[in-house]
């Protein structure tokens, strides 16, 4: 499937009749962002927040994994990254 076909599929993604941002199908959350709507649309802001949270969680898991590895293996090239957390 090429890029144009993928864009067409996304553009034709119909919103849920309930107006919800996602549905649960066989235990999996399926998001239905409004690709043609403003980014500030309620559903789109929920989608962006969920994606942002997932990326953040993944980065924290990776950082903790590398930090633990550096503590248990002195030869490990990975050193924990020190960040200031937002208040």
C-alpha positions as CSV (number, residue, x, y, z in Angstrom):
1,X,0.0,0.0,0.0
2,X,1.5,3.3,-1.0
3,X,1.3,6.7,0.8
4,X,-1.6,8.0,-1.2
5,X,-3.7,4.9,-0.5
6,X,-3.0,5.2,3.3
7,X,-4.0,8.9,3.3
8,X,-7.2,8.0,1.5
9,X,-8.0,5.3,4.1
10,X,-7.3,7.8,7.0
11,X,-9.4,10.5,5.3
12,X,-12.4,8.1,4.9
13,X,-12.2,7.0,8.5
14,X,-15.7,7.7,9.7
15,X,-16.3,9.0,13.3
16,X,-18.0,6.7,15.7
17,X,-21.8,7.3,15.8
18,X,-21.5,7.7,19.6
19,X,-19.1,10.6,19.2
20,X,-16.5,8.7,21.3
21,X,-12.8,9.1,20.5
22,X,-12.2,5.3,20.4
23,X,-13.8,2.0,20.6
24,X,-12.7,-1.3,22.2
25,X,-12.5,-4.2,19.8
26,X,-11.4,-7.6,21.2
27,X,-9.7,-5.8,24.1
28,X,-7.8,-3.4,21.8
29,X,-8.4,0.4,21.8
30,X,-9.1,1.6,18.3
31,X,-8.9,5.3,17.9
32,X,-11.0,7.3,15.5
33,X,-9.4,10.8,15.3
34,X,-11.0,13.4,13.1
35,X,-8.3,13.7,10.4
36,X,-10.2,16.3,8.4
37,X,-11.2,18.4,11.5
38,X,-9.3,21.1,13.4
39,X,-6.5,19.8,15.6
40,X,-8.4,21.4,18.6
41,X,-11.4,19.2,18.1
42,X,-12.1,17.3,21.3
43,X,-11.5,13.9,19.8
44,X,-8.2,15.0,18.2
45,X,-6.9,16.5,21.5
46,X,-7.7,13.2,23.3
47,X,-5.9,11.3,20.6
48,X,-2.8,13.6,20.7
49,X,-2.8,13.3,24.5
50,X,-2.9,9.5,24.4
51,X,-0.1,9.3,21.8
52,X,2.0,11.7,23.8
53,X,1.5,9.7,27.0
54,X,2.4,6.5,25.2
55,X,5.6,8.0,23.9
56,X,6.5,9.4,27.3
57,X,5.8,6.0,29.0
58,X,8.0,4.2,26.5
59,X,10.8,6.6,27.0
60,X,10.6,6.3,30.7
61,X,10.7,2.5,30.5
62,X,13.7,2.6,28.2
63,X,15.5,5.1,30.5
64,X,14.8,2.9,33.6
65,X,16.0,-0.2,31.7
66,X,19.2,1.5,30.8
67,X,19.7,2.9,34.3
68,X,19.2,-0.5,35.9
69,X,21.5,-2.1,33.3
70,X,24.2,0.5,34.2
71,X,23.8,-0.3,37.9
72,X,24.1,-4.0,37.4
73,X,26.7,-4.0,34.7
74,X,29.6,-1.6,35.4
75,X,30.9,-2.1,31.9
76,X,27.5,-0.9,30.4
77,X,27.9,2.1,28.1
78,X,24.4,3.3,29.2
79,X,24.2,6.0,31.8
80,X,20.9,7.3,33.2
81,X,19.7,10.6,31.8
82,X,19.0,13.2,34.4
83,X,15.9,15.3,33.5
84,X,14.0,17.9,35.3
85,X,10.3,16.8,35.5
86,X,7.7,19.4,34.6
87,X,5.8,20.8,37.6
